[in-house]
């Protein structure tokens, strides 16, 4: 089986950034984002902005993680077929 170390490192970085974004989303919710979601007004605008921006970043990092994973699988299949054709 082929090892694609760079893609695995990129997946790890994307997953780590998704985790950090999830923590920051929860932080934003605790420190003021709950008022926006429950009552529709903002007392702490920075916490709300932080919560929404982190939630979008979380979605993007998770999308990036799964995109890299699917590309890695396709590359491994293509490398296997090239190796089999050589023999």
C-alpha beads as a LAMMPS data file, in Angstrom:
LAMMPS data file: protein, C-alpha beads

87 atoms
86 bonds

1 atom types
1 bond types

-500.0 500.0 xlo xhi
-500.0 500.0 ylo yhi
-500.0 500.0 zlo zhi

Masses

1 110.0

Atoms # bond

1 1 1 0.000 0.000 0.000
2 1 1 1.223 3.462 -0.825
3 1 1 1.836 6.018 1.883
4 1 1 0.900 9.558 1.093
5 1 1 2.450 11.335 4.051
6 1 1 1.826 14.885 2.879
7 1 1 -1.888 14.354 2.437
8 1 1 -2.099 12.744 5.858
9 1 1 -0.320 15.708 7.404
10 1 1 -2.736 18.068 5.658
11 1 1 -5.676 16.033 6.955
12 1 1 -4.276 16.244 10.480
13 1 1 -3.864 20.025 10.217
14 1 1 -7.410 20.427 8.863
15 1 1 -8.806 18.271 11.667
16 1 1 -6.832 20.215 14.284
17 1 1 -8.093 23.537 12.911
18 1 1 -11.647 22.166 12.906
19 1 1 -11.238 21.259 16.584
20 1 1 -9.943 24.743 17.407
21 1 1 -12.861 26.286 15.507
22 1 1 -15.321 24.099 17.407
23 1 1 -13.856 25.221 20.733
24 1 1 -14.016 28.860 19.649
25 1 1 -17.622 28.430 18.502
26 1 1 -18.588 27.075 21.917
27 1 1 -16.656 29.909 23.584
28 1 1 -18.547 32.474 21.503
29 1 1 -21.858 30.834 22.352
30 1 1 -21.135 30.838 26.087
31 1 1 -19.979 34.469 26.200
32 1 1 -22.851 36.064 24.299
33 1 1 -23.898 34.072 21.275
34 1 1 -26.715 32.381 23.169
35 1 1 -28.551 35.720 23.423
36 1 1 -28.447 36.117 19.664
37 1 1 -29.799 32.641 19.033
38 1 1 -32.421 32.602 21.801
39 1 1 -33.686 36.200 21.979
40 1 1 -32.587 37.780 18.707
41 1 1 -30.544 40.652 20.147
42 1 1 -26.861 41.203 20.781
43 1 1 -25.266 42.475 23.985
44 1 1 -21.790 41.156 23.195
45 1 1 -21.215 41.725 19.456
46 1 1 -17.639 40.393 19.442
47 1 1 -18.695 37.068 20.965
48 1 1 -21.467 36.711 18.380
49 1 1 -19.141 37.527 15.505
50 1 1 -16.589 35.097 16.944
51 1 1 -19.225 32.355 17.231
52 1 1 -20.526 32.759 13.679
53 1 1 -17.085 33.094 12.067
54 1 1 -15.799 30.057 13.957
55 1 1 -18.838 28.011 12.960
56 1 1 -18.245 28.831 9.284
57 1 1 -14.543 28.017 9.661
58 1 1 -15.471 24.703 11.301
59 1 1 -17.619 23.744 8.333
60 1 1 -14.894 24.739 5.871
61 1 1 -12.175 22.805 7.717
62 1 1 -14.331 19.691 7.918
63 1 1 -15.081 19.999 4.203
64 1 1 -11.357 20.345 3.527
65 1 1 -10.612 17.288 5.677
66 1 1 -13.051 15.078 3.752
67 1 1 -11.935 16.516 0.414
68 1 1 -8.297 15.661 1.124
69 1 1 -9.347 12.209 2.316
70 1 1 -11.242 11.446 -0.891
71 1 1 -8.382 12.729 -3.057
72 1 1 -5.957 10.568 -1.084
73 1 1 -8.058 7.458 -1.718
74 1 1 -8.279 8.221 -5.438
75 1 1 -4.528 8.745 -5.643
76 1 1 -3.847 5.448 -3.870
77 1 1 -6.128 3.594 -6.296
78 1 1 -4.472 5.221 -9.296
79 1 1 -0.995 4.444 -7.974
80 1 1 -1.984 0.813 -7.424
81 1 1 -3.275 0.482 -10.977
82 1 1 -0.096 2.063 -12.398
83 1 1 2.019 -0.319 -10.314
84 1 1 0.003 -3.337 -11.515
85 1 1 0.368 -2.245 -15.139
86 1 1 4.134 -2.086 -14.783
87 1 1 4.352 -5.725 -13.777

Bonds

1 1 1 2
2 1 2 3
3 1 3 4
4 1 4 5
5 1 5 6
6 1 6 7
7 1 7 8
8 1 8 9
9 1 9 10
10 1 10 11
11 1 11 12
12 1 12 13
13 1 13 14
14 1 14 15
15 1 15 16
16 1 16 17
17 1 17 18
18 1 18 19
19 1 19 20
20 1 20 21
21 1 21 22
22 1 22 23
23 1 23 24
24 1 24 25
25 1 25 26
26 1 26 27
27 1 27 28
28 1 28 29
29 1 29 30
30 1 30 31
31 1 31 32
32 1 32 33
33 1 33 34
34 1 34 35
35 1 35 36
36 1 36 37
37 1 37 38
38 1 38 39
39 1 39 40
40 1 40 41
41 1 41 42
42 1 42 43
43 1 43 44
44 1 44 45
45 1 45 46
46 1 46 47
47 1 47 48
48 1 48 49
49 1 49 50
50 1 50 51
51 1 51 52
52 1 52 53
53 1 53 54
54 1 54 55
55 1 55 56
56 1 56 57
57 1 57 58
58 1 58 59
59 1 59 60
60 1 60 61
61 1 61 62
62 1 62 63
63 1 63 64
64 1 64 65
65 1 65 66
66 1 66 67
67 1 67 68
68 1 68 69
69 1 69 70
70 1 70 71
71 1 71 72
72 1 72 73
73 1 73 74
74 1 74 75
75 1 75 76
76 1 76 77
77 1 77 78
78 1 78 79
79 1 79 80
80 1 80 81
81 1 81 82
82 1 82 83
83 1 83 84
84 1 84 85
85 1 85 86
86 1 86 87
